[in-house]
């Protein structure tokens, strides 16, 4: 597997693990009665799974974003690929335009 895919998958797993701990803490501390609501509901397990998945997706995305933004240059001194130079087209010269006035009615 390419190194970048492994890098992103590892950080996504870290973010998802943090989300599982976070949701577990929310339920254990019973924030705003969340744990009680999940225990008393018939679909509490489904709600907990959806909450964990949605929070995990958010935390994993944030962790991947942080990891990519905090990347530094490679250790071997390489700078990656060649940087393309942006060549803008020459600015066209302004040309006078004739305007014919219309008669008012």
C-alpha positions in Angstrom: 0.0 0.0 0.0 1.3 3.5 -0.7 2.8 5.3 2.3 0.3 8.1 2.1 -2.7 5.8 2.3 -1.2 4.0 5.4 -0.5 7.4 6.9 -4.1 8.6 6.4 -5.6 5.2 7.6 -3.5 5.3 10.7 -4.6 8.8 11.6 -8.2 8.0 10.8 -8.1 5.0 13.2 -6.6 7.3 15.9 -9.4 9.8 15.4 -12.0 7.1 15.5 -10.5 5.6 18.7 -10.6 9.1 20.4 -14.3 9.4 19.3 -15.1 6.0 20.9 -13.5 7.1 24.2 -15.3 10.5 23.9 -18.8 8.9 23.4 -18.1 6.4 26.1 -17.3 9.2 28.5 -20.5 11.0 27.5 -22.6 8.0 28.2 -20.7 7.1 31.4 -20.9 10.6 32.9 -24.5 10.8 31.8 -24.2 14.2 30.2 -27.7 15.8 30.1 -29.2 12.4 30.7 -27.8 10.8 27.6 -26.8 7.5 29.3 -30.2 7.2 31.0 -32.0 7.9 27.7 -29.9 5.3 25.9 -30.6 2.7 28.6 -34.3 3.3 28.8 -34.9 3.4 25.1 -35.8 0.3 23.1 -33.5 1.5 20.3 -30.7 2.6 22.6 -28.1 0.4 21.0 -28.9 1.6 17.5 -28.8 5.2 18.7 -25.4 4.6 20.4 -24.0 3.0 17.3 -25.2 5.9 15.1 -23.8 8.5 17.6 -20.5 6.6 17.8 -20.2 6.3 14.0 -21.1 10.0 13.4 -18.7 11.2 16.1 -16.0 8.8 14.8 -16.3 10.1 11.3 -16.0 13.7 12.5 -13.0 13.0 14.8 -11.3 10.8 12.1 -11.7 13.6 9.5 -10.3 16.2 11.9 -7.4 14.0 12.9 -6.5 13.3 9.3 -6.7 17.1 8.5 -4.5 17.9 11.4 -2.0 15.2 10.4 -1.8 16.5 6.8 -1.5 20.1 7.8 1.2 19.4 10.3 3.4 17.4 7.9 6.9 18.7 7.5 9.4 18.2 4.7 10.8 14.8 4.2 13.8 13.7 6.4 16.0 12.9 3.4 16.0 16.5 2.3 13.9 16.0 -0.8 11.4 18.6 -1.7 9.0 16.5 -3.7 8.1 17.1 -7.3 8.9 20.0 -9.5 7.1 23.2 -8.9 5.3 24.5 -12.0 5.6 28.1 -12.8 2.4 30.0 -13.5 2.6 31.9 -16.8 -0.1 34.4 -17.2 -1.1 35.5 -20.7 0.0 39.0 -21.8 -2.5 41.7 -20.9 -4.4 42.7 -24.1 -4.1 46.3 -25.1 -7.2 48.5 -24.6 -9.0 49.2 -27.8 -11.4 52.2 -28.3 -15.0 51.2 -28.9 -17.5 53.3 -30.8 -20.8 53.9 -29.2 -23.7 55.2 -31.2 -26.1 57.3 -29.2 -29.8 56.5 -29.6 -32.5 59.1 -30.0 -34.8 59.4 -27.0 -38.5 58.9 -27.8 
